[in-house]
Amino acid sequence: LCIFEQWVQPQVGAPTHRHSVEEVLTVIAGSAEMWIDEDRMTLIAGQSLLVPAERNHGFRNAGTETLHIHAVLASPIFEATFENSAEPVRRWLPATP
């Protein structure tokens, strides 16, 4: 699993993107506008969103305080393809021996 936390300033977030695996986003503090394709919702602390693999999604801090969000991807690395881009972005790759 790829597990990470983010602290996001108001009106900032993750632009529309997709992963080849499922992702679970959980709001720890604050409120987040999240979307999957055209469906938009606002989540508050303690709520989670399950994003199916290969679905366009993103989020932004919808509040006035710092958004604290926890993300889990069903993969050992972070890989995302952003809207209007053909090449995936890869981060947190395992160390090579």
N, C-alpha and C positions, 0 to 999 in steps of 0.2 A: 504494500500500500504506500501511496504518497500522501503524507499527512502534513498539513501546515496551517499556520494561523496568519491572519493579516489584520493590521490596524489601519483603517481607511478614513481619511478626512472627509468632511461633508461634501457632497456632490461629486465625489470621486469614486471610482470602482473599476470593474473589469469590463472591457468592451465585449461585444458579442463575439463568441468563439465556440468551438466544439472540441470534444475529446473523443478518442476511439473507445473509451471505457466509461462506466458510470461514475458519477461524482455525487457526493453528499455535501451540501453547504449548510452550516449551522450558524445562526446568529448567536453570539455570546453576549454582546452588549450593543445597544443602539437599535436602529431599524434600517432595513435594506429593501430597496426596490429590486426585485429579481424578475428575470424573464426566461422563458423557454419558448423559442420561436415567437409567436405573436401573443402568447399568454403572459400577462404581467400580474405580479402580486407583491404585497409588502409583508415582510416577515419581521418579527420583533424577537427580542432575547428569548431563547429556549425553543424557537421554531427552526425546523430544518426543511430543506428542499432536496428531493432526489432527482437528479438530472440524468435521464437515460443516455446511453452512449450515442454518439453521432448527432446529438440535438444541439442546435444553436442556442446559446444561453449567455447570460451575463448578469451583472449586478452593479448597483451604485448605492452609496450612502444616502439614504433619504432623509436623514435627520440633521440636527445641528451639532451633535456631539460626535466623537470618534466612533466609528463602527468597528467592532471586534468580531471577526468571522473565522470560523474553523472549516477547513476543507479536507475531504478525504477522496482520493481517486483510487480506483481499483487497478492500480499499476504501480510498479516500483519507481517510476520516473514521472515527471510532469511533462506532458506533451499536449500542445493546443494548436489548433489551426484557427486563426483569426479571420473574421469576415473580410472579404476582398483580398485574401492572400492564399496562394496555393501551397506555400511552404510552411510546415509546422514549426513551432518554437519549442525547443527542448530545454529543460532546466533540471537541476538536481539529478544529474546522471550518476550512476554508480561509478565508483573509482575503478580504474583499470589496473590490473596487477603489473 
